[in-house]
Amino acid sequence: MSDQAKSTFFSGLQQNLDQLRDQGLYKPERVLASRQGSEVVAQDGSTLINMCANNYLGLSGEEWVAKASIEATEKYGYGLSSVRFICGTQTVHKQLEQAISKFLGTEDTILYAAAFDANGGVFEPLFDENDAIISDALNHASIIDGIRLCKAARFRYAHNDMADLEAQLQAAADKRHKVIVTDGVFSMDGTIAQLDKICDLADKYGALVMIDECHASGFMGATGRGTHEHHNVMGRIDIITGTLGKALGGAMGGFTSARKEVIDMLRQKSRPYLFSNTLAPSIAGASLAVLERLSQSTELRDRLHENTAYFRKEIERIGFTIKPGTHPVVPVMLFDAPVAQKFAARMYELGVLLSGFFYPVVPMGQARVRVQLSAAHTRAQLDAVLKAFEQAGTELGLLKK
Ligand SMILES: Cc1ncc(COP(=O)(O)O)c(C=O)c1O
């Protein structure tokens, strides 16, 4: 590359970055100087109540989870320096795959380095140009990317719209196999997919159902199995993908869980599994300990739902508008992008860590701060957060009378 070409390349990147900053779309990283938790210490030394982690069950910074990961490291070592099928599979990986299958009510499970990889590697080995993938318009980016890597015909239905899903199933009628794909829970709004209706439509049109349970595994449903338990359709979902990086411990790692033929084929053909290093034993061991704990007691899941119900009720009482629902993702609607930014900055000054979302991440005019509850939040912390909401809301004139 000539010097001239190089300098055009780098200055072009700089211009694009400047443009992102001008549009308010540049994402700076917040640096923490502490463990993840309901309270964190920022690099500038301020202590903040954290309301924006996917730490639903509060396990990310927990001592017993860290201990389980250290024990697994001591027993199995730091890493494998191998993909799974060469010499990268240990008993702890097989135990974790069995434990996930038992927890979700499936036959078998395959581990990945991330749910992004699970979604990226699930479609291409299972479906080809004779088949149809029918996907919710607001599905996660990793599902969209996974579908792009597959030759199947693509059909998109309007978000959470069962009439449109049925129309797309009819449009795909001549395809050999059809699979409906949806996030179990959509993380921007906390919307829970209508899996009962989706399964009925799947039965009517002979389609498979796949769900992404990243914002559900561990706490949705009566015993935390996920959205399929919440909607009483356990056993009717064909493929489940999920993460170990949110409620189930919070480190990283993902999985696909399904019938054994599906998992067997993924082990043979799924590219992020075949061509990427095995999950670190520390994560596998700690995830196993987490699943054992969650199978014994619903205490954390129950506390999370109590915190969610309390916060949802109180934030509305103060005079904020939220998206209705029951999920621990609570979008507090501020509608206007600069207001959402100003509000999040003021909350930071008041000791609360929150993230603001605005167009194009959410539709125009739907700017918000997204609160995420955790089982680790104490009532005192939630009351302090609500007080800060009231103060910032009053200062900015945002409260409904
Ligand atoms: C719905 C959904 N799917 C997949 C992922 C990717 O998960 P991971 O962090 O394990 O790659 C995320 C994480 O943001 C998610 O929210």
The ligand as an SDF file (V2000), in Angstrom:
LIG
                    3D

 16 16  0  0  0  0  0  0  0  0999 V2000
  -30.4460  -11.6660   22.7170 C   0  0  0  0  0  0  0  0  0  0  0  0
  -28.9630  -11.8540   22.7290 C   0  0  0  0  0  0  0  0  0  0  0  0
  -28.4180  -12.8490   21.9860 N   0  0  0  0  0  0  0  0  0  0  0  0
  -27.0810  -13.0630   21.9620 C   0  0  0  0  0  0  0  0  0  0  0  0
  -26.2170  -12.2650   22.6870 C   0  0  0  0  0  0  0  0  0  0  0  0
  -24.7480  -12.5410   22.6570 C   0  0  0  0  0  0  0  0  0  0  0  0
  -24.3610  -13.1210   23.8720 O   0  0  0  0  0  0  0  0  0  0  0  0
  -22.8200  -13.3210   24.2180 P   0  0  0  0  0  0  0  0  0  0  0  0
  -22.4140  -12.1270   24.9990 O   0  0  0  0  0  0  0  0  0  0  0  0
  -22.7530  -14.5930   25.0030 O   0  0  0  0  0  0  0  0  0  0  0  0
  -22.1000  -13.4310   22.9240 O   0  0  0  0  0  0  0  0  0  0  0  0
  -26.7340  -11.2150   23.4580 C   0  0  0  0  0  0  0  0  0  0  0  0
  -25.8190  -10.3300   24.2160 C   0  0  0  0  0  0  0  0  0  0  0  0
  -25.8770   -9.1460   24.1730 O   0  0  0  0  0  0  0  0  0  0  0  0
  -28.1400  -11.0040   23.4770 C   0  0  0  0  0  0  0  0  0  0  0  0
  -28.6670   -9.9980   24.1890 O   0  0  0  0  0  0  0  0  0  0  0  0
  1  2  1  0
  2  3  1  0
  2 15  2  0
  3  4  2  0
  4  5  1  0
  5  6  1  0
  5 12  2  0
  6  7  1  0
  7  8  1  0
  8  9  2  0
  8 10  1  0
  8 11  1  0
 12 13  1  0
 12 15  1  0
 13 14  2  0
 15 16  1  0
M  END
$$$$
